[in-house]
Each structure stands twice: as C-alpha cells, then as structure tokens.
C-alpha cells in the first residue's frame, strides 16, 4: 500500500451508500472494484445513479475470485458480479465457498516472467471482470447467499 498523494483538486472521503452531493452533479462516475466490498451495494448503486448522469461500473466475476483465491479472505469480497444486458447482478458468497484454493493463478498473473496465463487473462478480461457503462441509469439485482433477491432497481432506466 502506498500513501495517498493529493494535489490541489478537491478530495472527499464519503460513504458511497449516502453521498453528500446534489442530484446529477457529475457528468461521469467511475466505480471500479468497490461494490463487491459493500454491505448494501444496492444503496450504493442508487446513489451512483442519483449523483451521476453516466458512468462505468466494474466488479470481479465468480471465476476471478475463485481463480485468484480471493474467496479465502473472509472480509474481502462479499459479492461477485455478472452483467446481463443492462442489469448488474451481484451475488453473495456462501460460507462453504470460502476456502483455500491456492495461489497458482494469482502468482502466474503477477509473475515477472511472461507466461500463457498472462496472455489468457489479457485476452479474456470479460471472464474476470463484469463491467457496465451506463447513461441515465441501469438496472441491478442483489442476491443473497440463500438465493433470495434482497434488493433490486425499481424501474428500468430511460435512455
């Protein structure tokens, strides 16, 4: 981890589930690798749509978390993602899925020696990260570890 470097631009430390900004106050919102850590990702997604006119969201997929062994970290990723059309689907990890799977793929990806897994990863990023660029809003669904839909967007956004 490195120290945060600040420049003269405004810097805000905020709660993503209750943002202190006016409606539609940002032209574009970039939210990458944040929602999978949230307790209430539905509230966070509503806030992103409220304060932003457009944006980009990216979360790790199930495959990514399994292959890179992030499932073993109890307080790391609570959700894994999938995008179907303009709907972002977050599914909670079950406790039985949280186990040590080894670090072979993570180590291969981080290796300073070029290897075929690095090529596979770079050529197939969509298998590892669910991403969605949106304008005017998007749909979402949050599914708990028991298979219940615990949150979802109310209506389909208008383009």
C-alpha positions as CSV (number, residue, x, y, z in Angstrom):
1,X,0.0,0.0,0.0
2,X,1.2,3.5,-0.8
3,X,0.4,6.8,0.8
4,X,-2.4,8.8,-0.9
5,X,-1.0,11.7,-2.9
6,X,-3.3,14.7,-3.0
7,X,-3.0,17.7,-5.4
8,X,-5.0,20.9,-5.5
9,X,-8.2,19.3,-6.7
10,X,-11.0,18.8,-4.1
11,X,-10.8,15.5,-2.3
12,X,-13.8,13.9,-0.4
13,X,-13.9,10.9,1.8
14,X,-17.6,9.8,1.7
15,X,-20.0,7.0,2.4
16,X,-20.9,5.6,-1.1
17,X,-24.3,4.5,0.3
18,X,-25.3,8.1,1.2
19,X,-23.4,10.6,-1.0
20,X,-23.4,14.3,0.1
21,X,-23.8,15.6,-3.5
22,X,-26.7,17.1,-5.4
23,X,-28.7,15.1,-7.9
24,X,-26.9,14.7,-11.3
25,X,-23.9,16.7,-10.1
26,X,-21.4,14.6,-12.0
27,X,-21.2,14.0,-15.7
28,X,-19.4,10.6,-15.3
29,X,-19.0,8.3,-12.4
30,X,-16.2,5.7,-12.4
31,X,-16.7,2.9,-9.8
32,X,-14.2,0.0,-10.2
33,X,-13.7,-2.8,-7.7
34,X,-15.7,-1.2,-4.9
35,X,-19.3,-2.6,-4.9
36,X,-18.1,-6.2,-4.1
37,X,-16.9,-4.9,-0.6
38,X,-20.2,-3.1,0.3
39,X,-22.7,-4.2,2.9
40,X,-25.6,-2.5,0.9
41,X,-24.4,-2.4,-2.7
42,X,-28.0,-1.6,-3.9
43,X,-28.0,1.6,-1.9
44,X,-24.6,2.5,-3.4
45,X,-25.8,1.8,-6.9
46,X,-28.8,4.0,-6.4
47,X,-26.6,6.8,-5.1
48,X,-24.3,6.5,-8.2
49,X,-27.3,6.9,-10.5
50,X,-28.6,9.8,-8.4
51,X,-25.5,11.9,-8.5
52,X,-24.2,10.8,-11.9
53,X,-25.5,11.3,-15.4
54,X,-23.5,8.4,-16.8
55,X,-20.8,6.1,-15.6
56,X,-18.8,2.9,-15.5
57,X,-19.0,0.0,-13.0
58,X,-16.7,-2.9,-12.8
59,X,-16.7,-5.8,-10.3
60,X,-14.9,-9.2,-10.2
61,X,-16.7,-12.3,-11.5
62,X,-17.1,-15.6,-9.7
63,X,-14.4,-17.1,-11.9
64,X,-12.0,-14.3,-11.0
65,X,-12.5,-14.6,-7.2
66,X,-12.1,-18.4,-7.4
67,X,-9.0,-18.5,-9.6
68,X,-7.2,-15.7,-7.7
69,X,-8.2,-17.3,-4.4
70,X,-10.0,-14.2,-3.0
71,X,-12.7,-16.5,-1.6
72,X,-10.4,-17.4,1.3
73,X,-10.4,-13.8,2.6
74,X,-13.3,-13.6,5.0
75,X,-13.7,-9.8,5.0
76,X,-12.6,-9.0,1.4
77,X,-15.2,-9.6,-1.3
78,X,-18.8,-10.2,-0.1
79,X,-20.2,-10.3,-3.7
80,X,-19.3,-11.4,-7.2
81,X,-20.8,-9.9,-10.3
82,X,-22.4,-10.6,-13.6
83,X,-23.8,-8.3,-16.2
84,X,-26.9,-9.4,-18.3
85,X,-27.9,-6.7,-20.8
86,X,-28.1,-3.5,-18.8
87,X,-28.6,-5.3,-15.5
88,X,-25.8,-5.7,-12.9
89,X,-26.3,-8.8,-10.8
90,X,-24.4,-9.1,-7.5
91,X,-24.4,-12.5,-5.7
92,X,-23.2,-13.0,-2.2
93,X,-20.6,-15.7,-1.5
94,X,-21.7,-18.7,0.6
95,X,-19.6,-19.7,3.6
96,X,-18.9,-23.1,2.1
97,X,-17.4,-21.4,-0.9
98,X,-14.8,-19.6,1.2
99,X,-11.9,-21.9,1.3
100,X,-8.2,-22.0,0.5
101,X,-7.7,-22.8,-3.2
102,X,-4.0,-22.0,-3.6
103,X,-2.4,-19.1,-5.4
104,X,-1.2,-20.7,-8.6
105,X,-3.1,-18.4,-11.0
106,X,-2.5,-15.2,-9.0
107,X,1.2,-15.9,-8.9
108,X,1.2,-16.7,-12.6
109,X,-0.5,-13.4,-13.4
110,X,1.8,-11.4,-11.2
111,X,5.0,-13.2,-12.4
112,X,7.7,-11.1,-14.0
113,X,8.3,-14.0,-16.4
114,X,5.9,-13.8,-19.4
115,X,3.6,-16.9,-19.4
116,X,0.5,-18.1,-21.3
117,X,-1.9,-17.4,-18.4
118,X,-1.0,-13.7,-18.6
119,X,-2.0,-13.8,-22.3
120,X,-5.2,-15.6,-21.5
121,X,-6.1,-13.0,-18.8
122,X,-5.4,-10.0,-21.1
123,X,-7.3,-11.5,-24.0
124,X,-10.3,-12.6,-21.9
125,X,-10.8,-9.8,-19.3
126,X,-14.6,-10.2,-19.6
127,X,-14.3,-13.6,-17.9
128,X,-12.6,-12.0,-14.8
129,X,-14.5,-8.6,-14.6
130,X,-18.1,-7.8,-15.1
131,X,-18.2,-4.3,-16.4
132,X,-21.0,-2.0,-17.5
133,X,-21.0,1.5,-18.9
134,X,-24.3,3.3,-18.3
135,X,-26.1,6.5,-19.2
136,X,-29.1,7.8,-17.4
137,X,-29.2,4.7,-15.1
138,X,-29.1,1.0,-15.1
139,X,-30.9,-2.0,-13.6
140,X,-29.5,-4.1,-10.8
141,X,-30.3,-7.1,-8.7
142,X,-28.6,-8.2,-5.4
143,X,-28.9,-11.9,-4.5
144,X,-28.0,-13.1,-1.0
145,X,-26.2,-16.4,-0.3
146,X,-29.6,-18.2,0.2
147,X,-30.7,-17.3,-3.4
148,X,-33.2,-14.6,-2.3
149,X,-33.3,-11.3,-4.2
150,X,-32.7,-8.8,-1.4
151,X,-32.5,-5.6,-3.4
152,X,-33.2,-4.5,-7.0
153,X,-33.7,-1.4,-9.1
154,X,-37.3,-0.2,-9.1
155,X,-37.7,0.6,-12.7
156,X,-35.9,0.2,-16.0
157,X,-33.9,3.5,-16.7
158,X,-34.9,5.6,-19.7
159,X,-32.1,6.2,-22.2
